[in-house]
Amino acid sequence: MNRGTLFAAVTLAFALGAGLAQAKIPVAPMDDAAKAKAEEAKAKAAAGAKKEAEDLAKAQDRVVERYKKEHGMGGAPAAKAVKPAAAKK
């Protein structure tokens, strides 16, 4: 065999071997204690995500209220009134 053919064969063998090495190994079935622990962790993560979402919503509401207050929105006129330009002669 010449070098090109040998290189192609080695490359093909390596690619096939790497593909087999990446194959997933089946997960062993969980016992009752592991299932309970996984459910507890899942519930804890869901509660944490809910609290984070509520905190984010509160922060966004505060930002919106401040923006409206500073830019004169929300029913009250703007605190900073623009004076008309003086007429030039």
C-alpha positions as CSV (number, residue, x, y, z in Angstrom):
1,M,0.0,0.0,0.0
2,N,1.1,3.5,-0.7
3,R,1.1,6.3,1.9
4,G,-2.1,7.8,0.8
5,T,-4.1,4.6,1.1
6,L,-2.5,3.8,4.4
7,F,-3.3,7.3,5.7
8,A,-6.9,7.0,4.6
9,A,-7.3,3.6,6.2
10,V,-5.8,4.8,9.5
11,T,-8.1,7.9,9.4
12,L,-11.1,5.8,8.7
13,A,-10.3,3.4,11.6
14,F,-9.7,6.3,14.0
15,A,-13.0,8.0,13.0
16,L,-15.0,4.7,13.5
17,G,-13.3,4.1,16.8
18,A,-14.0,7.6,18.0
19,G,-17.6,7.2,17.0
20,L,-17.9,4.1,19.1
21,A,-16.3,5.7,22.0
22,Q,-18.9,8.5,21.9
23,A,-21.8,6.1,22.1
24,K,-24.0,6.5,25.1
25,I,-23.9,4.1,27.9
26,P,-27.4,3.2,29.3
27,V,-28.2,4.7,32.6
28,A,-28.8,2.3,35.4
29,P,-32.3,2.3,36.9
30,M,-32.7,4.4,40.0
31,D,-33.9,3.0,43.3
32,D,-36.6,4.6,45.4
33,A,-34.3,6.7,47.5
34,A,-32.5,8.1,44.4
35,K,-35.9,8.9,42.8
36,A,-37.1,10.8,45.9
37,K,-33.8,12.7,46.1
38,A,-34.1,13.7,42.4
39,E,-37.8,14.8,42.8
40,E,-36.7,16.9,45.8
41,A,-33.9,18.5,43.9
42,K,-36.3,19.2,41.0
43,A,-38.9,20.8,43.3
44,K,-36.2,22.9,44.9
45,A,-34.9,24.1,41.5
46,A,-38.4,25.0,40.4
47,A,-39.1,27.0,43.6
48,G,-35.8,28.8,43.1
49,A,-36.6,29.6,39.5
50,K,-40.1,30.9,40.5
51,K,-38.6,33.2,43.1
52,E,-36.0,34.5,40.6
53,A,-38.8,35.2,38.1
54,E,-40.8,37.1,40.7
55,D,-37.7,39.2,41.8
56,L,-37.0,40.0,38.1
57,A,-40.6,41.1,37.6
58,K,-40.5,43.4,40.7
59,A,-37.2,44.9,39.5
60,Q,-38.6,45.5,36.0
61,D,-41.7,47.2,37.5
62,R,-39.5,49.5,39.7
63,V,-37.5,50.5,36.6
64,V,-40.7,51.2,34.6
65,E,-42.2,53.3,37.4
66,R,-39.0,55.3,37.8
67,Y,-38.8,55.8,34.0
68,K,-42.3,57.1,33.9
69,K,-41.7,59.4,36.8
70,E,-38.6,60.9,35.3
71,H,-40.0,61.3,31.9
72,G,-43.4,62.8,32.9
73,M,-45.5,59.8,31.9
74,G,-48.3,58.4,33.9
75,G,-50.8,61.2,34.0
76,A,-48.7,63.9,35.7
77,P,-47.0,66.6,33.6
78,A,-43.3,66.6,33.2
79,A,-41.3,68.3,36.0
80,K,-38.9,69.9,33.6
81,A,-40.7,72.3,31.3
82,V,-38.9,73.5,28.1
83,K,-38.8,77.3,27.8
84,P,-39.4,78.8,24.4
85,A,-36.4,80.2,22.6
86,A,-36.0,84.0,22.7
87,A,-36.8,85.8,19.6
88,K,-33.8,87.3,17.7
89,K,-33.9,90.8,16.2
